[in-house]
Amino acid sequence: MLDRPTERARDQGWVYGLPPGISSEQWPLDPVTGYPLMHGFTLLLPEDYRVHGADIVAVSFFATAPDHNDGGAPDDPEIREAVMARSSHPRLSRMTDILDYEYAALLLTKNEYEGAFATPPEPLALATADRPRWLDVGGACAFFAAAAPYAKKMFSASPRADLSETRAIALTPRANDPNAGKGPQDEYTRENPPTGYQPYYYYVGGVPGRDNFRLHDWSKDHAHNHLGGTMRPCQAVPEMSPFYVEFEEYFGGYNFGGGNAQLDFRDMKFDWACG
C-alpha cells in the first residue's frame, strides 16, 4: 500500500475507497446489519493469478465495518432473509468468520475494473444498528481516526474525509520464495496431500523452543501484504490454494484484533486471526 491516492492507469488497484464497475444494487449488503459491507480493496491480478479465466482480471474484497465488529455477530433472521433475497452480482462469493461476521468478494471483468466507482446502496429499512462511520467519511478516514499508533504510521497525514479516498497498490516480485505456486498448509494439520510447502522458520537442531527459533534467510525481506507464496499468519496456517492474498488490518481498515487475514480467491475461502 502506497501513501498516495491511486492513479488507476499505472497502479495494481487500490485500498479503501469504492469498488469499480458495479451498480449500487450489486454492492453486497451485510446480512447481519443490513448496511452495505465496507469495500476494503480492489486488486488487479497478475496474469498468472487469473485462475477464473482471462477476462476475470481483478477481485474486490468487502468486510464488516470495524465499528460493527465487536464480540460476535447478532443474528436477525428477518434482515438476513431480506439481504439474501436481493439480486446480486453474478460473481459474488460470501464468507463468514468464526464470529459469524460477514465478508464478500467480487470477481471483476476488465470492463468492470476499468469502470466508474460505484455508489453505496441505501441500508435496508430493517437496519437498526448504528450507521458505520465509513459511509459518511470514507473507509480511509474512518480507519485512520480509530487506528492504533503502529497503523497510523502507514499514513503521512490523515486521509481526506471522502468516500472515494484511496491508497494505491503497487506489486513488486519477491526475489526468492520457495513456496511460490504451492498451496499453504501445516504439515501436522493438513487435510490434503502435501504440496511441498515449507514454513518460513526453523528450530536450531530441530528442537522446538523460543531460544531456538530462527527465520530462514529467504523469508526475511518478504512484505506483509502479498500474493501467494509464503504465508505469515498470526496463528495457525489455513490450508489454501496457491492463489491467495494475505493482508494486514490497515490494508482496507478492519478489526482483526491486531492480526492479519488471508483470502483464497480461487476457492473463495477467508480466514483471519488476531495478533
LOKOL-413343 format. One record per residue (C-alpha): residue number from 0; residue in one letter; y, z, x. Coordinates in Angstrom, 1 decimal, decimal comma, padded with zeros to 4 digits, always signed. Each point is the difference from the previous one (the first is absolute). Layout:
<sites>
SITE   n res     c2     c3     c1
SITE NUM   a      Y      Z      X
...
</sites>
This chain:
<sites>
SITE   n res     c2     c3     c1
SITE   0   m +000,0 +000,0 +000,0
SITE   1   l +003,3 -001,1 +001,5
SITE   2   d +003,3 +001,9 -000,6
SITE   3   r +001,7 -002,9 -001,8
SITE   4   p -000,3 -001,7 -003,4
SITE   5   t -002,4 -002,9 -000,1
SITE   6   e +000,9 -003,6 +000,8
SITE   7   r -002,7 -001,6 -002,0
SITE   8   a +000,0 -003,4 +001,9
SITE   9   r -001,1 +001,7 +003,2
SITE  10   d -001,6 +003,4 -000,9
SITE  11   q -003,6 +000,7 -001,0
SITE  12   g +001,0 +001,8 -003,1
SITE  13   w +002,0 +003,1 -000,9
SITE  14   v -000,3 +003,7 -000,8
SITE  15   y +001,7 +001,7 -003,0
SITE  16   g +002,1 -002,3 -002,2
SITE  17   l -001,6 -002,1 -002,7
SITE  18   p -003,1 -002,3 -000,2
SITE  19   p +000,5 -003,8 -000,1
SITE  20   g -000,9 -002,7 -002,4
SITE  21   i -001,3 +001,9 -003,0
SITE  22   s +001,4 +000,7 -003,5
SITE  23   s +001,0 +003,4 -001,1
SITE  24   e -003,0 +000,0 -002,4
SITE  25   q -002,3 -000,5 +003,0
SITE  26   w +001,4 +003,0 +001,9
SITE  27   p -002,8 +002,7 -000,3
SITE  28   l +000,9 +003,1 -002,0
SITE  29   d -001,4 +003,4 +000,9
SITE  30   p -002,8 +001,0 -002,5
SITE  31   v +000,8 +003,7 +000,8
SITE  32   t +003,8 +000,0 -000,8
SITE  33   g +000,7 -003,3 -001,7
SITE  34   y +002,7 -000,8 +002,6
SITE  35   p -000,2 -003,1 +002,3
SITE  36   l -001,9 +000,7 +003,2
SITE  37   m +002,2 +000,0 +003,1
SITE  38   h -000,1 -003,0 +002,2
SITE  39   g -001,0 +001,1 +003,5
SITE  40   f -000,2 -003,2 +002,1
SITE  41   t -000,7 -003,7 -000,2
SITE  42   l -001,9 -001,3 +003,0
SITE  43   l -000,3 -003,7 +001,0
SITE  44   l -003,6 -000,3 +001,2
SITE  45   p -000,8 -001,8 +003,2
SITE  46   e -002,2 -003,1 -000,6
SITE  47   d -003,2 +001,6 +001,2
SITE  48   y +000,5 +002,9 -002,5
SITE  49   r +000,4 -002,3 -003,0
SITE  50   v -003,5 +000,9 -001,3
SITE  51   h +000,7 -000,9 -003,6
SITE  52   g +000,7 -003,6 +000,7
SITE  53   a +002,6 -002,0 +001,9
SITE  54   d +002,6 +000,2 -002,9
SITE  55   i -000,1 +003,8 -000,2
SITE  56   v +002,4 +000,8 +002,8
SITE  57   a +001,3 +003,5 -000,7
SITE  58   v -000,7 +003,4 -001,6
SITE  59   s +002,4 +002,3 -001,8
SITE  60   f -000,9 +003,7 -000,1
SITE  61   f +001,1 +002,4 -002,7
SITE  62   a -000,3 +003,8 -000,1
SITE  63   t +000,7 +003,1 -002,1
SITE  64   a +003,6 +001,1 +000,7
SITE  65   p +000,1 +003,0 +002,3
SITE  66   d +001,9 +002,0 -002,6
SITE  67   h -002,9 -000,6 -002,4
SITE  68   n -002,6 +000,9 +002,5
SITE  69   d -000,5 +003,8 +000,2
SITE  70   g -003,1 +002,1 -000,7
SITE  71   g -002,2 -002,5 -001,8
SITE  72   a +000,6 -002,6 -002,7
SITE  73   p +000,2 +001,0 -003,7
SITE  74   d -001,9 -002,2 -002,4
SITE  75   d +001,5 -001,2 -003,2
SITE  76   p -002,5 -002,4 -001,7
SITE  77   e +002,7 -001,5 -002,2
SITE  78   i +002,2 -001,0 +003,1
SITE  79   r -003,1 -001,3 +001,9
SITE  80   e -001,2 -002,1 -002,9
SITE  81   a +003,4 -001,4 -000,6
SITE  82   v +000,4 -001,0 +003,6
SITE  83   m -003,5 -001,5 +000,2
SITE  84   a +000,7 -002,0 -003,2
SITE  85   r +002,9 -001,9 +001,6
SITE  86   s -000,3 -003,4 +001,5
SITE  87   s -000,3 +000,1 +003,8
SITE  88   h +000,2 -002,2 +003,1
SITE  89   p -003,1 -002,2 +000,4
SITE  90   r -000,7 +001,5 +003,5
SITE  91   l +000,8 +003,7 -000,7
SITE  92   s -002,3 +002,6 +001,4
SITE  93   r +000,4 +003,7 -001,0
SITE  94   m -001,2 +002,9 +002,1
SITE  95   t -000,1 +003,8 -000,5
SITE  96   d +000,1 +002,7 +002,6
SITE  97   i -001,9 +003,3 +000,2
SITE  98   l +002,8 +001,7 -002,0
SITE  99   d -000,2 -002,7 -002,8
SITE 100   y +003,4 -001,5 +000,9
SITE 101   e +000,3 -003,7 -000,3
SITE 102   y +000,6 -002,9 +002,4
SITE 103   a -000,1 -003,8 -000,4
SITE 104   a +000,0 -003,1 +002,1
SITE 105   l +000,9 -003,6 -000,9
SITE 106   l -001,3 -003,0 +001,9
SITE 107   l +002,9 -002,6 +000,2
SITE 108   t +000,0 -003,7 +000,3
SITE 109   k +002,4 -001,8 +002,4
SITE 110   n +002,3 -000,9 -003,0
SITE 111   e +000,0 +003,7 -001,1
SITE 112   y +000,7 +001,3 +003,5
SITE 113   e +003,0 -002,3 +000,3
SITE 114   g +001,3 +000,7 -003,4
SITE 115   a +002,9 +002,2 -001,2
SITE 116   f -000,2 +003,8 +000,0
SITE 117   a -001,5 +001,4 -003,2
SITE 118   t +001,8 +002,3 -002,4
SITE 119   p -001,8 +003,3 -000,8
SITE 120   p -001,1 +000,2 -003,6
SITE 121   e +001,1 +002,7 -002,4
SITE 122   p -002,3 +003,0 -000,2
SITE 123   l -002,2 +000,5 -003,1
SITE 124   a +001,8 +001,6 -002,9
SITE 125   l -002,8 +002,6 +000,2
SITE 126   a +001,0 +001,1 +003,5
SITE 127   t +001,1 +003,6 +000,2
SITE 128   a +000,1 +000,7 +003,8
SITE 129   d +003,3 +000,2 +001,8
SITE 130   r +001,3 -003,4 +001,1
SITE 131   p -001,1 -000,7 +003,6
SITE 132   r +003,0 -000,1 +002,3
SITE 133   w -000,9 -003,4 +001,6
SITE 134   l +000,8 -001,7 -003,3
SITE 135   d +003,7 +001,0 +000,4
SITE 136   v +000,6 -000,2 +003,8
SITE 137   g -002,9 -002,1 +001,3
SITE 138   g -003,1 +001,1 +001,9
SITE 139   a +001,6 +000,0 +003,4
SITE 140   c +002,9 +002,3 -000,9
SITE 141   a -002,2 +002,3 -002,1
SITE 142   f -002,5 +000,5 +002,8
SITE 143   f +002,7 +000,6 +002,6
SITE 144   a +001,6 +002,7 -002,1
SITE 145   a -003,2 +001,9 -000,2
SITE 146   a -001,7 -000,9 +003,2
SITE 147   a -001,0 +002,5 +002,7
SITE 148   p +002,0 -000,2 +003,3
SITE 149   y -002,7 -002,0 +001,8
SITE 150   a +000,1 -002,7 -002,7
SITE 151   k +003,8 -000,1 +000,0
SITE 152   k -000,1 -001,0 +003,6
SITE 153   m -001,4 -003,4 -001,1
SITE 154   f +003,6 -000,8 -001,4
SITE 155   s +003,2 -000,1 +002,0
SITE 156   a +001,9 +000,8 -003,2
SITE 157   s -000,6 +000,6 -003,6
SITE 158   p -001,0 -003,1 -001,8
SITE 159   r +002,2 -001,5 -002,7
SITE 160   a -000,5 +001,4 -003,6
SITE 161   d -001,2 -003,3 -001,4
SITE 162   l -003,3 -001,1 -001,5
SITE 163   s -000,1 -003,1 +002,3
SITE 164   e +000,5 +002,0 +003,2
SITE 165   t -002,9 -000,9 +002,4
SITE 166   r -001,2 +000,5 +003,6
SITE 167   a -001,5 -003,0 +001,8
SITE 168   i -003,6 -000,3 +001,1
SITE 169   a -000,8 -001,6 +003,4
SITE 170   l -003,5 -000,7 +001,3
SITE 171   t -001,0 +000,1 +003,6
SITE 172   p -003,6 -000,5 +001,3
SITE 173   r -001,8 +002,9 +001,6
SITE 174   a -000,8 -000,8 +003,6
SITE 175   n -003,4 +001,6 -000,1
SITE 176   d -002,0 +001,3 -002,9
SITE 177   p -003,9 -000,1 +000,2
SITE 178   n -000,1 +000,7 -003,8
SITE 179   a +001,9 -003,2 -001,0
SITE 180   g -002,1 -001,7 -002,7
SITE 181   k -002,2 +003,0 -000,5
SITE 182   g -000,2 +002,1 -003,2
SITE 183   p +001,0 +003,6 +000,7
SITE 184   q -002,7 +002,6 -000,5
SITE 185   d -001,1 +003,4 +001,2
SITE 186   e -003,4 -000,3 +001,6
SITE 187   y -001,1 +003,3 -001,6
SITE 188   t +001,1 -000,6 -003,5
SITE 189   r -000,2 -003,8 -000,4
SITE 190   e -001,8 -001,5 -003,0
SITE 191   n -000,2 -003,6 +001,2
SITE 192   p -001,6 -001,6 +003,1
SITE 193   p +001,8 +000,7 +003,2
SITE 194   t +002,9 -002,3 +000,8
SITE 195   g +000,3 +000,9 +003,7
SITE 196   y +003,2 +001,9 -000,8
SITE 197   q +000,8 +002,7 +002,6
SITE 198   p +002,3 +003,0 -000,2
SITE 199   y +003,3 +000,1 +001,9
SITE 200   y -001,0 +003,2 +001,8
SITE 201   y -002,8 +001,5 +001,9
SITE 202   y -001,1 +003,4 +001,4
SITE 203   v -000,4 +000,5 +003,7
SITE 204   g -003,6 +000,4 +000,9
SITE 205   g -000,9 -000,7 -003,6
SITE 206   v +000,7 +003,7 -000,9
SITE 207   p +002,2 +000,3 -003,1
SITE 208   g +002,9 +002,5 +000,3
SITE 209   r +003,8 +000,0 +000,1
SITE 210   d +000,1 +000,3 +003,8
SITE 211   n -002,3 -003,1 +000,4
SITE 212   f +001,8 -002,2 -002,5
SITE 213   r +001,4 -003,2 +001,6
SITE 214   l +001,5 -003,3 -001,3
SITE 215   h -001,4 -003,3 +001,2
SITE 216   d +002,6 -001,8 +002,2
SITE 217   w -000,2 -003,0 -002,3
SITE 218   s +001,2 +002,0 -003,0
SITE 219   k +003,0 +001,7 +001,5
SITE 220   d +002,6 -002,7 -000,8
SITE 221   h -001,2 -000,8 -003,6
SITE 222   a +002,7 +000,1 -002,6
SITE 223   h -000,4 +002,4 -003,0
SITE 224   n +000,6 -002,7 -002,6
SITE 225   h -002,4 -002,9 +000,6
SITE 226   l -002,3 -002,6 -001,4
SITE 227   g -003,8 +000,4 +000,7
SITE 228   g -001,6 +001,2 +003,2
SITE 229   t -000,1 +003,6 +001,0
SITE 230   m +000,9 +002,5 -002,7
SITE 231   r +001,7 +003,3 +000,6
SITE 232   p -000,4 +001,9 -003,2
SITE 233   c +001,3 +003,6 -000,3
SITE 234   q -003,5 +001,1 -001,1
SITE 235   a -003,3 -001,8 -000,5
SITE 236   v -000,4 -003,7 +000,6
SITE 237   p -000,3 -001,8 -003,4
SITE 238   e -002,6 -002,8 +000,2
SITE 239   m +001,9 -003,3 -000,6
SITE 240   s -000,1 -003,7 +000,8
SITE 241   p +001,8 -001,4 +003,1
SITE 242   f +002,8 -001,1 -002,3
SITE 243   y +002,1 +003,1 -000,6
SITE 244   v +003,4 +001,3 +000,8
SITE 245   e +000,6 +003,6 +001,2
SITE 246   f +003,5 +001,5 -000,5
SITE 247   e +002,0 +003,2 +000,2
SITE 248   e +002,0 +001,7 -002,8
SITE 249   y +003,3 -001,5 +001,0
SITE 250   f -001,5 -003,5 -000,3
SITE 251   g +001,0 -000,2 -003,7
SITE 252   g +000,8 +003,7 -000,7
SITE 253   y -003,0 +001,9 -001,3
SITE 254   n -001,2 +003,5 -000,3
SITE 255   f -003,2 +000,2 +002,2
SITE 256   g +000,5 +003,6 +001,0
SITE 257   g +001,3 -001,1 +003,4
SITE 258   g -003,0 -002,3 +000,5
SITE 259   n -000,7 -003,7 -000,1
SITE 260   a -001,9 -002,6 -002,2
SITE 261   q -002,2 -003,0 +000,2
SITE 262   l -000,1 -003,0 -002,4
SITE 263   d -003,0 -002,4 +000,2
SITE 264   f +001,5 -003,1 -001,6
SITE 265   r -003,3 -001,9 +000,1
SITE 266   d -002,0 +002,5 -002,1
SITE 267   m +003,0 +001,7 -001,5
SITE 268   k -000,8 +003,5 +001,2
SITE 269   f +002,6 +002,6 +000,7
SITE 270   d -000,1 +003,4 +001,8
SITE 271   w +002,4 +002,5 +001,3
SITE 272   a -000,2 +003,4 +001,7
SITE 273   c +002,6 +002,7 +000,8
SITE 274   g +000,9 +000,8 +003,5
</sites>
